[in-house]
Amino acid sequence: MSTQKLSGKIALVTGGTSGIGLATAKRFVTEGAHVFITGRRQNELDAAVMEIGGNVTGVQGDVAKLADLDRLYAAIKAQKGRLDVLFANAGSGLLAPLGQITEEHFDKTFNTNVKGLLFTVQKALPLMPEGASIILNASITSIKGNAAFSVYGATKAAVRSFARSWTLDLKDRKIRVNAISPGVVPTPGYNLLGLTDEQVQGFVNSQLPNIPLGRVGTTDEIAKAVVFLASDDSSFVNGIELFVDGGMAQI
């Protein structure tokens, strides 16, 4: 039975068509929220809306394109008039070791993970009431080095930094800003890195010895932590980075 921790809330999950975003959107609906989700590809967006089932609205768009964000918030304003919870989740990354990083690789990663996230939050503010909750999806790469992943790691360090500064920028409005940093959680995003299923499994196997719990995480485990940060259960939690990583970044 659901506790309805988000009863009556209006929420947005960017990048909500798969992985952590989709799992979180499902949890938000289960907890009583009406959820807007975004995705770049209409087919995947439609499929996600069908999978979530009810109390969900899909809006096609790319967070790196400011006009798409304007269209998104116009839709939320027209349909619901406000936004109580924002999970700025959309992000991407590709492997590129130092020496092989191209300008295109840098721009694509920073445009989505940093610029897109920044304007996702900034453009949401007019719709957010006092006491709203903003959750930014960071990563344990914000504090841990990873070979061939320096650009992605740098974007996630920026996201972590945003949470600290925006906590102060929004303090008069009592809007809480927190970052969540997942550990190794296999999602379709791993394949988007250019890895085959076998390579993903190889990566997972190589990481297991570094995870005190001895296993990787699930998208639903991340989603439950996001629900905590979105709900009144975390009413005195502000500006933090919550690691959901089985202990990997803590040892």
N, C-alpha and C positions, 0 to 999 in steps of 0.2 A: 504494500500500500504506500502510496506516495505521501510525503510530508507536505507537499505543496509549498516549498520554501520560496517560490517565486510567483505565488498566486497573484494574478492580475497585472503582472509586470510586462512591459514591452521591452523586448531584447533584440539585439542585432548580433549576428555572428558572421564576420567576413570570412571568405574562404570556407563556406559551410557545406560544400558538396561532397567531401570525403574526409577520411581520417579524423583528426581531433576536432575539427570544426563540425563535422556531421554528428559525431558522438555527443558533442556538447549541445548542439541544437536539439537533439533528441532528449537529452537530460533536461534542458530548459523547459521544453514542452511538458515533459512528465511532471516537472515541478510547478506547473501552472502558468507558465509564461506564454505570450504570443511571440513567436520568433520570426524575424526577418533574416534570411540568409542570402549571401551573394556568391556568385561564381562567374568565371569568365565564359564558360561554355554552356549554352542554353540547354543542350541535351542532358548534361550531367546535373544541371540545376533542377530541371524538371524531374529527373529520376530521384534526386535527394528529397524534393518536396513530397513526392509520392511515398518515399520510404518513411519519412517522418510522420506523414499521415494527416494530421490536423493541426490547427493553430499555427500554421507556418505560411509565410509569404516569401517567394523567391524573387529576387531582383537581379537580373543579369548585369554584370559590370566588372571592371578591373580597378582595383583600389589605386593602381599607379596612374590612373587617368582621372583628373580632378572633375571633369565633366560627368563621368560616371558616378562619382561620389555625390555630386550635386543632384543628379537624377534620383539616386538612392534615397537621399534625405528628403527630397521633395515627396517621394512616394510614402515614406514613413510619416511625414508630417500630415499629408492628405488623409492617410488611412487611420492613423492612431493618435496623431497630435503630439506625441512625446516619445522619449526613449529613456528607459530606466536603467538598462544594463547594456553595456557595449563590450563585446569580446572581439578585440582587434587581433584576429587570428591569421588572416591571409599572409602567406609568406612562401618563399621559395629559395632554393639554393642549388648550385651545381658545384661539383668538385673541380678545383683548378689549383694546382700547386704554384707557389711563388716561382716566377720565371715563365709561367704560361698563362698568367691572368691577362685577359683582354679588356679593353675599355668597355666593350659590349657586355661582358660578364659582370664587371663592376656596376655599370649603370643599371642593368636589369635587376640585380640583387638589391642594390640600394633603393632603386625606384619603388620596388614592391615593399621591401621589409622596413625601410626607414621613411622615405618620403610618403609612400602610400599609407603607412600606419599613422604618421603624424597628421596628415590631412583627414584620414578617417576619423581621428579623435577630434581635431579642431572643428571640422564641419558638423560634427554631432552636437557640439556644445549648446547651440541655441535650442535644441530639443530636449536637453537633459535637465530635469528638475533638481532642486537641492536634495542632496543625499543619494544621488545616483552612484552607480558603481562602474568603473572602467577596468577591464582586465586586458593586459597586453601579453601576447604570446611571445615569450623570449625562448631561451634554450640553455641547457647546461654549457653550450659552446660560448655563452657570455663570459664564462670564467675559466673554461678548460680549453687548452690548445688541441687542435686536431689537424693532422697533415692534410693539405690540399683543401682546407675548408676555412681559410683565413678570412675571406671576404664575408662569407656567411656569418662567421663568428663575430666579426666586427659589427655587422648589422645588429646582431642580437645584444651585443654590449651596448650599442646605442639605444636599443629598446629598453634595456634595464635602466639606463641613465634617464631616459624620458620619464619613467615612473617616478623617480625621485623628484625631478624638477616639477613635473605636472602636479604632484601632490601639493606642492607649495602654491603653484599658480591657481589651483582650484580650491584652496582651503577655505576661502570665504563662502564658497557654495556648498561646502560639506560633501563634495564629490570625492570619493575614494579612488585612488589609482594604484593598482598592484600589478606586478608581473608574475607570470607563471612560467617556470622553466622545466619543461619535460626532459627526461633522460632518453634512453634508447626505447623508442616506441614505434615499432614497425607500422608504417602506413603506406598508402599508394605513393606518397611523396618520395619515398626511398627509391622507387622505380623511376620517378621523374628525374632523379639525379643522374640517370643514365645507367643504372645498375640493373642487371638481370635478377630474376628471383634467386638464382643460385648465389650470385654475388651478395645480395641482401642477406641471405642466410649465412654466408661466410662471414660477413661483417658482424651479424648478431652473435654468432658463435665466438668470434674473436673478442667481443665486448663482455661476454658473460662473466669471465673471471674478475672483471673490474666492478661488478655490481654486487654489493653485499647480499642482496636478497636472492641472487643466483638466477635471476630471470629478467627478461625484458618486461616493459609495462604494456598495458593495453590502452587504447584510446578512451575507453570508458573510465579508466582510473584517472586519467587527466581530466576528463569531463566532470567527474565528481568533485575534484579539487576546484575547478572553475566555478561550479555551483556554489561551493563554500565562499569563494571570494565575491561572487555576485550577490549573495544573500545577506540577510541581517545576522546570520551566524558569525560573520566576520566584521561586525559593525565597528570594532576598534582596531581593525587591521588595515594599515594604510602605508603605501610606499614600499612594500616588501617585495622580495623575489622569493616565491614559494617553489622550492625544488621538489619535483615529483619524479624521482629518478632512482628509486630503490637504494639510495645511499651513494650512488656512483660519484657524484661531485663533492661528497662530504668527507671523503676519506683520504 
